[in-house]
Amino acid sequence: SSGASITVRDILAASQGQPVPQGGYQCMACCRLFPTLWSVKTHIQHSSQEGYSCKVYYRRLKALWEKEHKEQEAAAPRV
């Protein structure tokens, strides 16, 4: 659904394997760095007001993950 909320887990999953200099967290959509996970989440929620489309990026990414997960479940043999 297009109204899916972006969670902290989604943010962490998107950034897996991406080293971030100085510690902190990076928005994978616009590559800006933030000191806390909460600040990244807030940025994503209000990104359109700042002229960014980060919320759209994360929503589409989450939708793709959910679709992939459903396809994997459907392909898994029933026991």
Residue pairs with C-beta under 8 A, 6 or more apart in sequence:
1 63
2 59
2 63
4 59
4 62
4 63
4 66
6 41
6 44
6 45
6 55
6 58
6 59
6 62
8 37
8 41
10 58
10 61
10 62
10 65
11 25
11 28
11 37
11 40
11 41
11 44
11 58
12 37
13 65
14 28
14 58
14 61
15 25
15 26
15 28
18 26
18 28
20 26
20 33
21 33
22 33
24 33
24 34
24 35
24 36
25 33
25 34
25 35
25 36
25 37
25 39
25 40
26 32
26 33
26 34
26 40
27 34
27 40
27 43
27 44
27 47
27 54
28 57
28 58
29 44
29 47
29 52
29 53
29 54
29 57
29 58
30 47
30 52
30 54
32 43
34 40
34 43
43 50
43 52
43 54
44 54
44 55
44 58
45 55
47 53
47 54
47 55
48 55
